[in-house]
Amino acid sequence: MLKRFTALLMTWALVTLPLSAREDKRETDRLDNCGTVLKEILDIPDDIPPDLLNKAECVIIYPSVLKGAFIVGASYGRGAMTCRTGEHFTGPWGAPTMMALEGGSVGFQLGGQATDFVLLVMNPRGAKAILHSKVKLGANASAAAGPKGRDAEAATDATLRAEVLTYSRARGLFAGISLEGSTVRPDNDANERIYNKKVDAEAIVRKGAVAVPPAAQELIGVLNKKSPKNLSDPASLKE
């Protein structure tokens, strides 16, 4: 009986360990992709206006989301969210929390091609809400398609007052897109795989519970280079 039990344990270990390793690699690859996607977008001045990025508290990136999957509710996008550190979001960009995106808006019903999404979180209220729980864009947090390039100058007050500005990139084309009706939420299972311990989104982002992992170095480095100061907060201008 003992031999049989031991054999079962060994079989279980052989099955689960490779699976766990594959899941860990999938999360680190996702963080790598977040950095690559954001760098490519921010290197083009006519995509996300620098003045909007400079006023954002947090950035969420979902690389290669398959929009077609949302039509039948069979899948959802996964990515990462990083925020400026400090009590008032005035410090350097900090360690990311992994995030999930669940669809349902008209914006997703455009076909089956892979699409990158970038969300700018524009105020502390929106950031704190997203870190605490699942947030429905347009209901729990106001959202709008983000203006791009020179369009930012002509953006309406309603757009610029939105808590979340949303963008997409598909087949090389970059544009603001409405994700109203979709939900964003922390993915704490993925956080555990990235940081090798149970840690929630708020502890990662607001309490500095972990260091920036190697897979997120490009993501954080790009943001600290492109937008080192939070220009929406007068306190940051005095630092």
C-alpha positions, 0 to 999 in steps of 0.5 A, a space after each residue: 500500500 505504501 509503495 502504491 501511495 509513493 508511486 502515486 505521489 511521484 506521478 503527481 509530481 511529474 505531472 504538476 511540476 512541468 505544468 507549474 513551470 509552464 504557467 510561471 513562464 507564461 506569466 514572465 513572458 506576458 510581463 516581457 510582452 507588456 514592456 515590448 508593447 508599451 515601448 513600441 507604442 510610446 516610441 511613436 509620438 502620434 500614439 499616446 500623447 506624452 502630456 496624458 501619460 505624464 498625468 496618468 497615475 497608472 498604466 495597464 497593458 494587455 498584450 495580444 488579446 484575442 477580441 473574437 474570443 470575447 464574443 462567446 465569452 470563452 476567453 479573456 485578456 491578461 496583462 499587467 498594471 503598474 503605478 507610480 509609487 508614493 502615497 500620492 502617486 508621485 514617485 517612480 513607477 513601481 512593481 506591477 500587479 498582474 491583471 485580467 480583462 473580461 470583455 463584453 463591449 461593442 469594442 470587442 466585436 470587431 473580429 478575431 485578430 490579436 489586439 494590444 490594449 493600453 489603459 491610462 488610469 488618470 486619477 487616484 480614485 480609479 487606481 484604488 478602485 481597480 486595485 481593490 476589486 473587479 471594476 466595470 468600465 463605464 459603471 464603476 469607473 468612467 472610461 473613454 476612448 483615449 485621444 491620440 497625438 494632436 487629437 488630444 488638443 481637441 479632446 472634449 472635457 468629458 474625455 479628459 475627465 474620464 478616470 480611464 482612457 483606453 487605446 488599442 493596437 491591431 495590425 499596426 493601427 493604433 487608436 482610441 477604443 471604447 471598452 465600456 462594459 468590460 471589466 478589469 481586475 487584479 489576477 492574484 493567482 498570476 501574482 503568486 506565480 510571478 512573485 513566488 508568494 501570495 501577495 495581492 495587488 494593493 500590497 504590490 502597488 501601494 505598499 511596496 511589498 515586492 521588488 520589480 521582477 526581472 521580466 518587468 524591468 523593460 516595462 518599468 524602465 520605459 515608463 521611468 524614462 518616458 514619464 518620470 514625473 506625475 504632472 497632474 499633482 502639484 506636489 510632484 513638481 516641487 520634488 
